[in-house]
Amino acid sequence: MASDYSPYTQSLLPSHRPHQGTATDSLQRLEEIFLRFWEKRYQRKQAARNEQQNKPNT
């Protein structure tokens, strides 16, 4: 799952989760939804930045 994300987003992921309860499970689900959204946003930003760099300055 973590490999689906860019290195930046992966750095936000906790490396391990000591407690596995129902609360943590739903929190984890929320976090995954948020990170999926965040990753799309991050990739769009990167794409826009790359496009700007590729444009000749006129």
C-alpha distance matrix in Angstrom:
0.0 3.8 5.4 5.6 7.9 11.4 12.7 14.5 11.8 9.9 13.4 13.5 10.7 12.6 12.2 13.2 14.5 18.0 18.8 17.2 19.6 19.7 20.0 16.9 15.0 16.3 15.9 12.2 12.1 14.4 12.4 9.3 12.1 13.8 11.1 10.5 14.3 14.6 12.6 14.9 17.8 17.1 17.0 20.2 21.8 21.1 22.5 25.5 26.1 26.1 28.4 30.8 30.9 31.7 34.5 37.9 39.6 42.6
3.8 0.0 3.8 5.3 5.8 8.7 9.3 11.1 8.7 6.3 9.7 10.3 7.8 10.1 9.7 11.6 13.6 17.2 18.6 17.7 20.3 20.9 20.6 17.2 16.0 17.4 16.1 12.5 13.3 14.8 12.0 9.6 12.7 13.3 10.0 10.4 14.0 13.3 11.3 14.3 16.6 15.3 15.5 19.0 20.0 19.1 21.0 23.9 24.1 24.2 26.8 28.9 28.8 29.9 32.9 36.1 37.5 40.8
5.4 3.8 0.0 3.8 5.3 7.5 8.5 11.3 9.8 7.7 11.2 12.6 10.9 13.4 12.5 14.7 17.1 20.6 22.2 21.3 23.9 24.4 24.3 21.0 19.6 20.9 19.7 16.1 16.5 18.0 15.3 12.6 15.2 15.8 12.3 11.9 15.3 14.6 11.7 14.3 16.9 15.2 14.6 18.2 19.5 17.9 19.4 22.7 22.8 22.3 25.0 27.4 27.0 27.8 30.9 34.0 35.8 39.1
5.6 5.3 3.8 0.0 3.8 7.0 9.5 11.5 9.4 8.7 12.5 13.1 11.8 14.9 14.9 16.9 18.7 22.4 23.4 22.2 24.4 24.3 24.1 21.1 19.4 20.0 19.0 15.7 15.3 16.4 14.2 11.0 12.8 13.6 10.3 9.0 12.3 12.1 9.0 11.0 14.0 12.9 12.0 15.3 17.1 16.0 17.1 20.3 21.0 20.6 22.9 25.4 25.5 26.1 29.0 32.4 34.1 37.2
7.9 5.8 5.3 3.8 0.0 3.8 6.5 7.8 5.8 5.9 9.5 10.1 9.7 13.2 13.7 16.4 18.2 22.0 23.2 22.5 24.7 24.7 23.9 20.8 19.7 20.1 18.4 15.4 15.5 15.8 13.0 10.6 12.3 12.1 8.4 8.1 10.8 9.6 6.5 9.4 11.7 9.9 9.7 13.3 14.4 13.4 15.2 18.1 18.4 18.5 21.1 23.2 23.2 24.3 27.1 30.4 31.9 35.0
11.4 8.7 7.5 7.0 3.8 0.0 3.8 5.3 5.4 6.1 8.7 10.2 11.0 14.4 14.9 18.1 20.3 24.0 25.6 25.3 27.6 27.8 26.7 23.5 22.9 23.1 21.1 18.3 18.7 18.6 15.5 13.7 15.2 14.2 10.5 10.7 12.5 10.4 7.3 10.0 11.5 8.7 8.5 12.3 12.6 10.9 13.1 16.1 15.7 15.7 18.7 20.5 20.2 21.5 24.5 27.5 28.9 32.2
12.7 9.3 8.5 9.5 6.5 3.8 0.0 3.8 5.5 4.9 6.2 8.9 10.0 12.9 13.0 16.6 19.2 22.7 24.7 25.0 27.6 28.2 27.0 23.6 23.5 24.1 21.7 19.0 20.1 20.0 16.6 15.3 17.4 16.1 12.4 13.4 15.3 12.7 10.2 13.4 14.3 11.1 11.6 15.2 14.8 12.9 15.7 18.3 17.2 17.3 20.7 22.1 21.3 23.0 26.0 28.8 30.0 33.5
14.5 11.1 11.3 11.5 7.8 5.3 3.8 0.0 3.8 5.4 5.3 7.0 9.4 12.5 13.6 17.1 19.3 22.8 24.6 25.1 27.3 27.8 26.1 22.9 23.1 23.3 20.6 18.3 19.5 18.8 15.2 14.7 16.4 14.3 11.0 12.7 13.8 10.5 9.0 12.3 12.3 9.0 10.6 13.9 12.8 11.6 14.9 16.9 15.8 16.7 19.9 20.8 20.4 22.6 25.3 28.1 28.8 32.2
11.8 8.7 9.8 9.4 5.8 5.4 5.5 3.8 0.0 3.8 5.3 5.2 6.8 10.5 12.1 15.2 16.9 20.6 22.0 22.1 24.1 24.4 22.7 19.7 19.6 19.7 17.1 14.8 15.7 15.1 11.6 10.9 12.7 10.8 7.3 9.3 10.8 7.9 6.7 10.4 10.9 8.5 10.4 13.6 13.3 12.9 15.8 17.8 17.4 18.5 21.4 22.6 22.7 24.6 27.2 30.2 31.0 34.3
9.9 6.3 7.7 8.7 5.9 6.1 4.9 5.4 3.8 0.0 3.8 5.3 5.2 8.4 9.0 12.3 14.6 18.1 20.0 20.2 22.7 23.4 22.1 18.7 18.7 19.4 17.0 14.2 15.7 15.8 12.2 11.3 14.0 12.8 9.2 11.1 13.5 11.2 9.6 13.4 14.4 12.1 13.4 16.9 16.8 15.8 18.6 21.0 20.5 21.1 24.1 25.5 25.2 27.0 29.8 32.8 33.8 37.2
13.4 9.7 11.2 12.5 9.5 8.7 6.2 5.3 5.3 3.8 0.0 3.8 5.5 7.7 8.7 12.3 14.7 17.9 20.0 20.9 23.5 24.5 22.8 19.4 20.1 20.8 17.9 15.6 17.7 17.4 13.6 13.7 16.3 14.5 11.3 13.9 15.6 12.7 12.0 15.7 16.0 13.4 15.3 18.5 17.7 16.8 20.1 22.0 21.0 21.9 25.2 26.0 25.6 27.8 30.5 33.2 33.8 37.3
13.5 10.3 12.6 13.1 10.1 10.2 8.9 7.0 5.2 5.3 3.8 0.0 3.8 6.4 9.0 11.9 13.3 16.7 18.2 19.0 21.1 21.8 19.8 16.6 17.5 17.8 14.7 12.9 14.9 14.1 10.4 11.2 13.6 11.4 8.8 12.1 13.5 10.7 11.0 14.7 14.7 12.8 15.3 18.2 17.4 17.4 20.6 22.2 21.6 23.0 26.0 26.7 26.8 29.1 31.5 34.4 34.8 38.1
10.7 7.8 10.9 11.8 9.7 11.0 10.0 9.4 6.8 5.2 5.5 3.8 0.0 3.8 6.2 8.7 10.2 13.8 15.3 15.8 18.1 19.0 17.4 14.0 14.6 15.5 12.7 10.2 12.6 12.6 9.0 9.3 12.5 11.3 8.7 11.7 13.9 12.0 11.9 15.6 16.4 14.9 16.9 19.9 19.8 19.7 22.5 24.5 24.2 25.3 28.2 29.4 29.4 31.4 34.0 37.0 37.7 41.0
12.6 10.1 13.4 14.9 13.2 14.4 12.9 12.5 10.5 8.4 7.7 6.4 3.8 0.0 3.8 5.6 7.1 10.4 12.3 13.5 16.1 17.6 16.1 12.5 13.8 15.3 12.4 10.3 13.4 13.9 10.5 11.5 14.9 13.9 11.9 15.0 17.2 15.5 15.7 19.3 20.0 18.6 20.7 23.7 23.5 23.3 26.3 28.2 27.7 28.9 31.8 32.9 32.8 34.9 37.5 40.5 41.0 44.4
12.2 9.7 12.5 14.9 13.7 14.9 13.0 13.6 12.1 9.0 8.7 9.0 6.2 3.8 0.0 3.8 7.1 10.0 12.7 13.9 17.1 19.1 18.2 14.4 15.3 17.5 15.2 12.6 15.6 16.7 13.5 13.8 17.4 16.9 14.5 17.0 19.7 18.1 17.6 21.3 22.4 20.6 22.2 25.5 25.4 24.7 27.6 29.9 29.2 30.0 33.1 34.3 33.9 35.8 38.7 41.5 42.3 45.8
13.2 11.6 14.7 16.9 16.4 18.1 16.6 17.1 15.2 12.3 12.3 11.9 8.7 5.6 3.8 0.0 3.8 6.4 9.2 10.5 13.9 16.3 15.8 12.1 13.1 15.9 13.9 11.5 14.9 16.4 13.8 14.3 18.0 18.0 16.2 18.6 21.4 20.2 20.0 23.5 24.8 23.4 25.1 28.3 28.4 28.0 30.7 33.0 32.6 33.3 36.4 37.7 37.4 39.3 42.1 45.0 45.9 49.3
14.5 13.6 17.1 18.7 18.2 20.3 19.2 19.3 16.9 14.6 14.7 13.3 10.2 7.1 7.1 3.8 0.0 3.8 5.7 7.1 10.3 12.8 12.2 8.6 10.2 13.0 11.3 9.5 13.1 14.7 12.7 13.7 17.2 17.4 16.4 18.8 21.4 20.7 21.0 24.4 25.6 24.7 26.5 29.5 29.7 29.8 32.4 34.5 34.3 35.4 38.2 39.5 39.5 41.4 44.1 47.1 47.9 51.1
18.0 17.2 20.6 22.4 22.0 24.0 22.7 22.8 20.6 18.1 17.9 16.7 13.8 10.4 10.0 6.4 3.8 0.0 3.8 6.7 9.8 13.1 12.8 9.8 11.8 14.9 13.5 12.4 15.9 17.6 16.0 17.2 20.6 20.8 20.0 22.6 25.1 24.3 24.8 28.1 29.2 28.4 30.3 33.2 33.4 33.4 36.1 38.2 37.9 39.0 41.9 43.1 43.1 45.1 47.7 50.7 51.4 54.7
18.8 18.6 22.2 23.4 23.2 25.6 24.7 24.6 22.0 20.0 20.0 18.2 15.3 12.3 12.7 9.2 5.7 3.8 0.0 3.8 6.2 9.6 9.4 7.0 9.3 12.3 11.5 11.2 14.4 16.1 15.3 16.8 19.7 20.3 20.1 22.5 24.8 24.5 25.4 28.4 29.6 29.2 31.2 33.9 34.2 34.6 37.2 39.1 39.2 40.4 43.0 44.3 44.6 46.5 49.0 52.1 52.8 55.9
17.2 17.7 21.3 22.2 22.5 25.3 25.0 25.1 22.1 20.2 20.9 19.0 15.8 13.5 13.9 10.5 7.1 6.7 3.8 0.0 3.8 7.0 8.0 5.8 6.7 10.1 10.4 9.7 12.3 14.6 14.4 15.3 18.1 19.3 19.4 21.2 23.7 24.0 24.7 27.4 28.9 28.9 30.6 33.2 33.9 34.4 36.6 38.7 39.1 40.2 42.6 44.2 44.6 46.3 48.8 52.1 52.9 56.0
19.6 20.3 23.9 24.4 24.7 27.6 27.6 27.3 24.1 22.7 23.5 21.1 18.1 16.1 17.1 13.9 10.3 9.8 6.2 3.8 0.0 3.8 5.4 5.2 6.1 8.8 9.8 10.3 12.2 14.2 14.9 16.2 18.4 19.7 20.5 22.2 24.3 24.9 26.0 28.5 29.8 30.2 32.1 34.4 35.2 36.0 38.2 40.0 40.7 42.0 44.2 45.7 46.4 48.1 50.4 53.7 54.5 57.4
19.7 20.9 24.4 24.3 24.7 27.8 28.2 27.8 24.4 23.4 24.5 21.8 19.0 17.6 19.1 16.3 12.8 13.1 9.6 7.0 3.8 0.0 3.8 5.5 5.0 6.3 8.5 9.7 10.6 12.4 14.0 15.2 16.7 18.4 19.7 21.1 22.9 24.0 25.3 27.4 28.7 29.6 31.4 33.3 34.4 35.6 37.4 39.1 40.1 41.5 43.5 45.0 46.0 47.7 49.7 53.2 53.9 56.7
20.0 20.6 24.3 24.1 23.9 26.7 27.0 26.1 22.7 22.1 22.8 19.8 17.4 16.1 18.2 15.8 12.2 12.8 9.4 8.0 5.4 3.8 0.0 3.8 5.4 5.4 6.1 8.5 9.9 10.7 12.1 14.2 15.5 16.5 18.1 19.9 21.3 22.1 23.9 26.0 26.9 27.8 29.9 31.8 32.5 33.9 35.9 37.4 38.2 39.9 41.9 43.1 44.2 46.1 48.0 51.4 51.9 54.6
16.9 17.2 21.0 21.1 20.8 23.5 23.6 22.9 19.7 18.7 19.4 16.6 14.0 12.5 14.4 12.1 8.6 9.8 7.0 5.8 5.2 5.5 3.8 0.0 3.8 5.5 4.9 5.8 8.4 9.7 10.0 11.9 14.0 14.8 15.7 17.8 19.6 20.0 21.4 24.0 25.0 25.4 27.5 29.6 30.3 31.3 33.6 35.2 35.8 37.3 39.5 40.8 41.7 43.5 45.7 49.0 49.6 52.5
15.0 16.0 19.6 19.4 19.7 22.9 23.5 23.1 19.6 18.7 20.1 17.5 14.6 13.8 15.3 13.1 10.2 11.8 9.3 6.7 6.1 5.0 5.4 3.8 0.0 3.8 5.4 5.0 6.2 8.7 9.7 10.5 12.4 14.2 15.0 16.4 18.5 19.5 20.6 22.7 24.3 24.9 26.6 28.7 29.9 30.8 32.7 34.5 35.4 36.7 38.7 40.4 41.3 42.8 45.0 48.4 49.3 52.1
16.3 17.4 20.9 20.0 20.1 23.1 24.1 23.3 19.7 19.4 20.8 17.8 15.5 15.3 17.5 15.9 13.0 14.9 12.3 10.1 8.8 6.3 5.4 5.5 3.8 0.0 3.8 5.3 4.9 6.2 8.5 9.8 10.6 12.3 14.0 15.3 16.7 18.1 19.7 21.4 22.7 23.8 25.7 27.4 28.5 29.9 31.7 33.2 34.4 35.9 37.7 39.2 40.4 42.0 43.9 47.4 48.1 50.7
15.9 16.1 19.7 19.0 18.4 21.1 21.7 20.6 17.1 17.0 17.9 14.7 12.7 12.4 15.2 13.9 11.3 13.5 11.5 10.4 9.8 8.5 6.1 4.9 5.4 3.8 0.0 3.8 5.4 5.1 6.0 8.6 9.9 10.4 12.0 14.1 15.3 15.9 17.8 20.0 20.8 21.7 23.9 25.7 26.4 27.8 29.9 31.3 32.1 33.8 35.8 37.0 38.1 40.0 41.9 45.3 45.8 48.5
12.2 12.5 16.1 15.7 15.4 18.3 19.0 18.3 14.8 14.2 15.6 12.9 10.2 10.3 12.6 11.5 9.5 12.4 11.2 9.7 10.3 9.7 8.5 5.8 5.0 5.3 3.8 0.0 3.8 5.4 4.9 6.1 8.6 9.7 10.2 12.0 14.1 14.7 15.8 18.3 19.6 20.0 21.9 24.1 25.0 25.9 28.0 29.7 30.5 31.9 34.0 35.5 36.4 38.1 40.2 43.6 44.4 47.2
12.1 13.3 16.5 15.3 15.5 18.7 20.1 19.5 15.7 15.7 17.7 14.9 12.6 13.4 15.6 14.9 13.1 15.9 14.4 12.3 12.2 10.6 9.9 8.4 6.2 4.9 5.4 3.8 0.0 3.8 5.4 5.1 6.3 8.6 9.8 10.6 12.5 14.0 15.2 16.9 18.5 19.6 21.1 22.9 24.4 25.5 27.1 28.9 30.1 31.4 33.2 34.9 36.1 37.5 39.5 43.0 43.9 46.6
14.4 14.8 18.0 16.4 15.8 18.6 20.0 18.8 15.1 15.8 17.4 14.1 12.6 13.9 16.7 16.4 14.7 17.6 16.1 14.6 14.2 12.4 10.7 9.7 8.7 6.2 5.1 5.4 3.8 0.0 3.8 5.4 5.1 6.2 8.5 9.9 10.7 12.1 14.1 15.7 16.6 18.0 20.0 21.4 22.5 24.2 25.9 27.2 28.5 30.2 31.8 33.2 34.6 36.2 38.0 41.5 42.1 44.6
12.4 12.0 15.3 14.2 13.0 15.5 16.6 15.2 11.6 12.2 13.6 10.4 9.0 10.5 13.5 13.8 12.7 16.0 15.3 14.4 14.9 14.0 12.1 10.0 9.7 8.5 6.0 4.9 5.4 3.8 0.0 3.8 5.4 5.0 6.0 8.4 9.8 10.0 11.8 14.2 15.0 15.7 17.8 19.7 20.5 21.8 23.8 25.3 26.2 27.8 29.8 31.1 32.2 34.0 35.9 39.3 39.9 42.7
9.3 9.6 12.6 11.0 10.6 13.7 15.3 14.7 10.9 11.3 13.7 11.2 9.3 11.5 13.8 14.3 13.7 17.2 16.8 15.3 16.2 15.2 14.2 11.9 10.5 9.8 8.6 6.1 5.1 5.4 3.8 0.0 3.8 5.4 5.0 6.0 8.5 9.5 10.2 12.3 14.0 14.7 16.2 18.3 19.6 20.5 22.2 24.1 25.2 26.4 28.3 30.0 31.1 32.5 34.6 38.1 39.0 41.8
12.1 12.7 15.2 12.8 12.3 15.2 17.4 16.4 12.7 14.0 16.3 13.6 12.5 14.9 17.4 18.0 17.2 20.6 19.7 18.1 18.4 16.7 15.5 14.0 12.4 10.6 9.9 8.6 6.3 5.1 5.4 3.8 0.0 3.8 5.5 5.2 6.3 8.6 10.0 11.0 12.6 14.2 15.6 17.0 18.6 20.1 21.4 23.0 24.5 25.9 27.4 29.1 30.6 31.9 33.6 37.2 38.1 40.7
13.8 13.3 15.8 13.6 12.1 14.2 16.1 14.3 10.8 12.8 14.5 11.4 11.3 13.9 16.9 18.0 17.4 20.8 20.3 19.3 19.7 18.4 16.5 14.8 14.2 12.3 10.4 9.7 8.6 6.2 5.0 5.4 3.8 0.0 3.8 5.4 5.1 6.0 8.5 10.0 10.5 12.0 14.2 15.4 16.4 18.2 19.9 21.1 22.4 24.2 25.7 27.0 28.5 30.2 31.9 35.3 35.9 38.5
11.1 10.0 12.3 10.3 8.4 10.5 12.4 11.0 7.3 9.2 11.3 8.8 8.7 11.9 14.5 16.2 16.4 20.0 20.1 19.4 20.5 19.7 18.1 15.7 15.0 14.0 12.0 10.2 9.8 8.5 6.0 5.0 5.5 3.8 0.0 3.8 5.3 4.7 5.8 8.5 9.5 9.9 11.9 14.0 14.8 15.9 17.9 19.6 20.5 21.9 23.9 25.3 26.4 28.1 30.1 33.5 34.3 37.1
10.5 10.4 11.9 9.0 8.1 10.7 13.4 12.7 9.3 11.1 13.9 12.1 11.7 15.0 17.0 18.6 18.8 22.6 22.5 21.2 22.2 21.1 19.9 17.8 16.4 15.3 14.1 12.0 10.6 9.9 8.4 6.0 5.2 5.4 3.8 0.0 3.8 5.4 5.2 6.4 8.7 9.8 10.7 12.5 14.4 15.4 16.6 18.5 20.0 21.1 22.7 24.6 25.8 27.0 29.0 32.6 33.7 36.4
14.3 14.0 15.3 12.3 10.8 12.5 15.3 13.8 10.8 13.5 15.6 13.5 13.9 17.2 19.7 21.4 21.4 25.1 24.8 23.7 24.3 22.9 21.3 19.6 18.5 16.7 15.3 14.1 12.5 10.7 9.8 8.5 6.3 5.1 5.3 3.8 0.0 3.8 5.5 5.3 6.3 8.6 10.1 10.8 12.5 14.4 15.5 16.8 18.5 20.1 21.3 22.9 24.6 26.0 27.5 31.1 31.9 34.4
14.6 13.3 14.6 12.1 9.6 10.4 12.7 10.5 7.9 11.2 12.7 10.7 12.0 15.5 18.1 20.2 20.7 24.3 24.5 24.0 24.9 24.0 22.1 20.0 19.5 18.1 15.9 14.7 14.0 12.1 10.0 9.5 8.6 6.0 4.7 5.4 3.8 0.0 3.8 5.5 5.1 6.0 8.6 9.9 10.5 12.2 14.2 15.3 16.4 18.2 19.9 21.1 22.5 24.3 26.0 29.4 30.0 32.7
12.6 11.3 11.7 9.0 6.5 7.3 10.2 9.0 6.7 9.6 12.0 11.0 11.9 15.7 17.6 20.0 21.0 24.8 25.4 24.7 26.0 25.3 23.9 21.4 20.6 19.7 17.8 15.8 15.2 14.1 11.8 10.2 10.0 8.5 5.8 5.2 5.5 3.8 0.0 3.8 5.4 4.9 6.1 8.5 9.8 10.4 12.1 14.1 15.1 16.3 18.2 19.9 20.9 22.4 24.4 27.9 28.9 31.8
14.9 14.3 14.3 11.0 9.4 10.0 13.4 12.3 10.4 13.4 15.7 14.7 15.6 19.3 21.3 23.5 24.4 28.1 28.4 27.4 28.5 27.4 26.0 24.0 22.7 21.4 20.0 18.3 16.9 15.7 14.2 12.3 11.0 10.0 8.5 6.4 5.3 5.5 3.8 0.0 3.8 5.4 5.2 6.2 8.6 9.9 10.5 12.3 14.2 15.3 16.4 18.4 20.0 21.0 22.8 26.4 27.6 30.1
17.8 16.6 16.9 14.0 11.7 11.5 14.3 12.3 10.9 14.4 16.0 14.7 16.4 20.0 22.4 24.8 25.6 29.2 29.6 28.9 29.8 28.7 26.9 25.0 24.3 22.7 20.8 19.6 18.5 16.6 15.0 14.0 12.6 10.5 9.5 8.7 6.3 5.1 5.4 3.8 0.0 3.8 5.5 5.2 6.3 8.7 9.9 10.6 12.3 14.3 15.4 16.7 18.5 20.1 21.4 25.0 25.6 28.1
17.1 15.3 15.2 12.9 9.9 8.7 11.1 9.0 8.5 12.1 13.4 12.8 14.9 18.6 20.6 23.4 24.7 28.4 29.2 28.9 30.2 29.6 27.8 25.4 24.9 23.8 21.7 20.0 19.6 18.0 15.7 14.7 14.2 12.0 9.9 9.8 8.6 6.0 4.9 5.4 3.8 0.0 3.8 5.5 5.1 6.2 8.6 9.9 10.5 12.3 14.3 15.5 16.6 18.4 20.3 23.6 24.3 27.2
17.0 15.5 14.6 12.0 9.7 8.5 11.6 10.6 10.4 13.4 15.3 15.3 16.9 20.7 22.2 25.1 26.5 30.3 31.2 30.6 32.1 31.4 29.9 27.5 26.6 25.7 23.9 21.9 21.1 20.0 17.8 16.2 15.6 14.2 11.9 10.7 10.1 8.6 6.1 5.2 5.5 3.8 0.0 3.8 5.4 5.0 6.1 8.5 9.7 10.4 12.2 14.2 15.2 16.4 18.5 22.0 23.3 26.1
20.2 19.0 18.2 15.3 13.3 12.3 15.2 13.9 13.6 16.9 18.5 18.2 19.9 23.7 25.5 28.3 29.5 33.2 33.9 33.2 34.4 33.3 31.8 29.6 28.7 27.4 25.7 24.1 22.9 21.4 19.7 18.3 17.0 15.4 14.0 12.5 10.8 9.9 8.5 6.2 5.2 5.5 3.8 0.0 3.8 5.4 5.1 6.1 8.5 9.8 10.5 12.4 14.3 15.3 16.7 20.4 21.4 23.9
21.8 20.0 19.5 17.1 14.4 12.6 14.8 12.8 13.3 16.8 17.7 17.4 19.8 23.5 25.4 28.4 29.7 33.4 34.2 33.9 35.2 34.4 32.5 30.3 29.9 28.5 26.4 25.0 24.4 22.5 20.5 19.6 18.6 16.4 14.8 14.4 12.5 10.5 9.8 8.6 6.3 5.1 5.4 3.8 0.0 3.8 5.5 5.1 6.1 8.6 9.9 10.6 12.4 14.3 15.6 19.0 19.5 22.3
21.1 19.1 17.9 16.0 13.4 10.9 12.9 11.6 12.9 15.8 16.8 17.4 19.7 23.3 24.7 28.0 29.8 33.4 34.6 34.4 36.0 35.6 33.9 31.3 30.8 29.9 27.8 25.9 25.5 24.2 21.8 20.5 20.1 18.2 15.9 15.4 14.4 12.2 10.4 9.9 8.7 6.2 5.0 5.4 3.8 0.0 3.8 5.4 5.0 6.1 8.6 9.9 10.5 12.3 14.4 17.7 18.7 21.8
22.5 21.0 19.4 17.1 15.2 13.1 15.7 14.9 15.8 18.6 20.1 20.6 22.5 26.3 27.6 30.7 32.4 36.1 37.2 36.6 38.2 37.4 35.9 33.6 32.7 31.7 29.9 28.0 27.1 25.9 23.8 22.2 21.4 19.9 17.9 16.6 15.5 14.2 12.1 10.5 9.9 8.6 6.1 5.1 5.5 3.8 0.0 3.8 5.4 5.1 6.1 8.7 9.9 10.5 12.5 16.1 17.6 20.4
25.5 23.9 22.7 20.3 18.1 16.1 18.3 16.9 17.8 21.0 22.0 22.2 24.5 28.2 29.9 33.0 34.5 38.2 39.1 38.7 40.0 39.1 37.4 35.2 34.5 33.2 31.3 29.7 28.9 27.2 25.3 24.1 23.0 21.1 19.6 18.5 16.8 15.3 14.1 12.3 10.6 9.9 8.5 6.1 5.1 5.4 3.8 0.0 3.8 5.4 5.1 6.3 8.7 9.9 10.8 14.4 15.3 17.8
26.1 24.1 22.8 21.0 18.4 15.7 17.2 15.8 17.4 20.5 21.0 21.6 24.2 27.7 29.2 32.6 34.3 37.9 39.2 39.1 40.7 40.1 38.2 35.8 35.4 34.4 32.1 30.5 30.1 28.5 26.2 25.2 24.5 22.4 20.5 20.0 18.5 16.4 15.1 14.2 12.3 10.5 9.7 8.5 6.1 5.0 5.4 3.8 0.0 3.8 5.4 5.2 6.3 8.7 10.2 13.2 13.9 16.9
26.1 24.2 22.3 20.6 18.5 15.7 17.3 16.7 18.5 21.1 21.9 23.0 25.3 28.9 30.0 33.3 35.4 39.0 40.4 40.2 42.0 41.5 39.9 37.3 36.7 35.9 33.8 31.9 31.4 30.2 27.8 26.4 25.9 24.2 21.9 21.1 20.1 18.2 16.3 15.3 14.3 12.3 10.4 9.8 8.6 6.1 5.1 5.4 3.8 0.0 3.8 5.4 5.1 6.2 8.8 12.0 13.5 16.7
28.4 26.8 25.0 22.9 21.1 18.7 20.7 19.9 21.4 24.1 25.2 26.0 28.2 31.8 33.1 36.4 38.2 41.9 43.0 42.6 44.2 43.5 41.9 39.5 38.7 37.7 35.8 34.0 33.2 31.8 29.8 28.3 27.4 25.7 23.9 22.7 21.3 19.9 18.2 16.4 15.4 14.3 12.2 10.5 9.9 8.6 6.1 5.1 5.4 3.8 0.0 3.8 5.4 5.1 6.4 10.1 11.9 14.5
30.8 28.9 27.4 25.4 23.2 20.5 22.1 20.8 22.6 25.5 26.0 26.7 29.4 32.9 34.3 37.7 39.5 43.1 44.3 44.2 45.7 45.0 43.1 40.8 40.4 39.2 37.0 35.5 34.9 33.2 31.1 30.0 29.1 27.0 25.3 24.6 22.9 21.1 19.9 18.4 16.7 15.5 14.2 12.4 10.6 9.9 8.7 6.3 5.2 5.4 3.8 0.0 3.8 5.4 5.3 8.4 9.1 11.9
30.9 28.8 27.0 25.5 23.2 20.2 21.3 20.4 22.7 25.2 25.6 26.8 29.4 32.8 33.9 37.4 39.5 43.1 44.6 44.6 46.4 46.0 44.2 41.7 41.3 40.4 38.1 36.4 36.1 34.6 32.2 31.1 30.6 28.5 26.4 25.8 24.6 22.5 20.9 20.0 18.5 16.6 15.2 14.3 12.4 10.5 9.9 8.7 6.3 5.1 5.4 3.8 0.0 3.8 5.5 7.7 8.8 12.3
31.7 29.9 27.8 26.1 24.3 21.5 23.0 22.6 24.6 27.0 27.8 29.1 31.4 34.9 35.8 39.3 41.4 45.1 46.5 46.3 48.1 47.7 46.1 43.5 42.8 42.0 40.0 38.1 37.5 36.2 34.0 32.5 31.9 30.2 28.1 27.0 26.0 24.3 22.4 21.0 20.1 18.4 16.4 15.3 14.3 12.3 10.5 9.9 8.7 6.2 5.1 5.4 3.8 0.0 3.8 6.4 9.0 12.0
34.5 32.9 30.9 29.0 27.1 24.5 26.0 25.3 27.2 29.8 30.5 31.5 34.0 37.5 38.7 42.1 44.1 47.7 49.0 48.8 50.4 49.7 48.0 45.7 45.0 43.9 41.9 40.2 39.5 38.0 35.9 34.6 33.6 31.9 30.1 29.0 27.5 26.0 24.4 22.8 21.4 20.3 18.5 16.7 15.6 14.4 12.5 10.8 10.2 8.8 6.4 5.3 5.5 3.8 0.0 3.8 6.3 8.7
37.9 36.1 34.0 32.4 30.4 27.5 28.8 28.1 30.2 32.8 33.2 34.4 37.0 40.5 41.5 45.0 47.1 50.7 52.1 52.1 53.7 53.2 51.4 49.0 48.4 47.4 45.3 43.6 43.0 41.5 39.3 38.1 37.2 35.3 33.5 32.6 31.1 29.4 27.9 26.4 25.0 23.6 22.0 20.4 19.0 17.7 16.1 14.4 13.2 12.0 10.1 8.4 7.7 6.4 3.8 0.0 3.8 6.1
39.6 37.5 35.8 34.1 31.9 28.9 30.0 28.8 31.0 33.8 33.8 34.8 37.7 41.0 42.3 45.9 47.9 51.4 52.8 52.9 54.5 53.9 51.9 49.6 49.3 48.1 45.8 44.4 43.9 42.1 39.9 39.0 38.1 35.9 34.3 33.7 31.9 30.0 28.9 27.6 25.6 24.3 23.3 21.4 19.5 18.7 17.6 15.3 13.9 13.5 11.9 9.1 8.8 9.0 6.3 3.8 0.0 3.8
42.6 40.8 39.1 37.2 35.0 32.2 33.5 32.2 34.3 37.2 37.3 38.1 41.0 44.4 45.8 49.3 51.1 54.7 55.9 56.0 57.4 56.7 54.6 52.5 52.1 50.7 48.5 47.2 46.6 44.6 42.7 41.8 40.7 38.5 37.1 36.4 34.4 32.7 31.8 30.1 28.1 27.2 26.1 23.9 22.3 21.8 20.4 17.8 16.9 16.7 14.5 11.9 12.3 12.0 8.7 6.1 3.8 0.0
